Amino acid sequence: MMDDLIKLVRTYRLTAGLADRERLADAIFAEVEPAMRLFVEGKIRPQYSDDVLQEVLIAIIVSLPKFSGDDFMKWCRGVARHKIYDQYKDNLKTSERFEALPPEEITELIGLSVAATPLATGEGLDLDYAMKLLAESKPECVESLLRHYVDGLDYGEIAEEQSLNYDAARMKIGRCLETVRELVA
């Protein structure tokens, strides 16, 4: 199935005729839409999901000629992450965004981030409270953690968004994680 999808995308990029491109775009859309629906619905409040899904699908189709990699679904998820972030940025304050996340996702966020030194069971129970304190005292930390661990942006993308260099973004996220660990302790 993935091989067929990548073949469709590559054929689309090489096809000159409008009618053929529309047919190929419809076939690509039919393959991508269910996966993007699940992805968006898993990351965003239900009242926003249909609108964001439409924005995601439009962005994918419009940007299709720009795709040049080998993992089309990964690229689509990247487009979706950006559209989801745009929705959060436009409609929610950082603290509201944080409250929208289920506690188990927040625990997973931090647990995965410190995989070398996993959180103890008791620390996981205090994590929600610690993240709320962090949201009040350092909302930029919560935003950076969410962008990296929930939205899946790498340090380079965060650095670009925040006008930092790569190492500064990496260190900022590391300091934010350390602050969370101190709050949990």
N, C-alpha and C positions, 0 to 999 in steps of 0.2 A: 504494500500500500504506500509506504513512504517513497519507495523507488518510483512508483507511478506518479506520485505527487511532484517529486522533483523533476521528473520528465515533463510533466504538464507545465511547470513553471519555466523550465528551460525552453520548451517549445514556444510558450507565450512570448518570451523575450526575443526569440528569433523570427516570430511571425510578423509580417508587415500588414496584411489585410485586416481591416477593422472588423469585419464579420467573423473571421477566424479568431481574432483576439478576443472578441466578446464571448464566443463559444468556449474558448479555453478558460477565460476568466470565470465564466459560470461553473465550469467543471472544478476549477480550483476552489471557488467559493463553496461549492457543495461539500468538498472534502474538509475545508478549514473551519467552516461555521460551527459545527457541533463541538469541536475541540475548544474553539475560542469562547463559545457560550459557557462551557464548563469552567474554563480558566477565569473568565470575568466574574461569573457568579460566585466562584470560590474566593474572590478577593475584594468584593465590593458589596455595599449594602444593597438589598433587593430593590429598593425604590429607584436606584440609579442604574441597575445592571442592563436593562434593555437599551437605554440611551447610550451608555458607554459601549456596549457591544456593537451598536450601529456605527459609532465613531471608529471603533477598532477595525471593523470590516471595511469601512470606506478607506481608512488609512492604509490598510493592507493592499487593497486593489489599486489605489492611487500610487503607492510606492512600489508596486510589483516590478516595474522595470528597473528599479535600483537594486533588487536582490541579486547577489552574485555568489553566495556561499553554497554550502552543501547540506545544511540543516535548516530547511525551510520552516519547520514548525518552531524551532528555537527562535528564529528571526521573527516569526509571527507573535510569539510570546513577548518578545522584546517590544514590538510595536504596541501590544496590548498593555504592557507595564507602563509605557509612557502615557498612553491614553488614560489609564486608571489613575496615574499620578496627577495628570492634568485635572481630572475630575476632583480628586481629593484637594488639590491646591486651590481650585476654583470654588469649591462648595463647603469645605470643612476646615476648621482650625485644627492645628496639630493635636490639641488635647481631645477634640471630638473624634478625630481619626483614630487616636489611640484607644479611646473607649469603644470604638466600633469593632476592635479586634477581640475575638474570644480569648479568655485567659489561657487556654491551652496553646493557642497560636503564639501568644506572647512568651510563654514558658519555652515553647519550642524554639522561638526566635533566639532567645538568649542561650538556651541549652546547646543549640547547634553552633552558636558563635564561639562558644568556649569549649568545643569538643575535646580539646586536649586536657582540660580540667573541668569535667562535667559538674553541673550543679547537684548538690545533695538534695534529697527529698524535701527537707525543711526549707531550703533556700527556694525551691520551686513554689512553695506555698506563700512565701513572702514577696515573690517576684511582682505580682500585680500591684501591690502597695508601693514597692520600690519604683516601678515604672511610672506610677502616678506622681510620686514625689519628683522624679526626674522630669516629667512633663511640666510640672510647675516651676521647677528651678532652672532647668536647662532644656527648653523645648527643642532647641536646635539639635541636641543629642538624640532625642526621640525621633525627630525627623530623619536624621542621618542613619540611625539604626533601622528604621522602617524602610528607607530607600534601599539600604544595602541588603538586609536579610529578608524582608517581605517582598519588596518590589524586584529584588534580584539584580540591582545595579552593581557593577564592579567599582573598585576604587577610582578607576580612571573616569568613569561616567559621573560619579559623585564629584570628583575633583573639577570636572568641566562645568557641572551645574553650579557649583559653589565658588567658582573662580579660584581654585586651589591647585597646587601641584599634586601629583599622584601620592607622594610620601606624606604630604600634609593631610590628605583625605584619609589615608590608611591610619595615620597616627590619631587623627580626630576620632575615628570610629573605635580604635583601641582604647583611647581615654574614656570615651562614653561607656564602653563595656566595663572598664575598671570602676567607673563611678557607680554603675548598676550593681556590680559585685560588692562594693563597699556599702551601698544602701541595703542590700540583702543581708550582709553580715551584721 
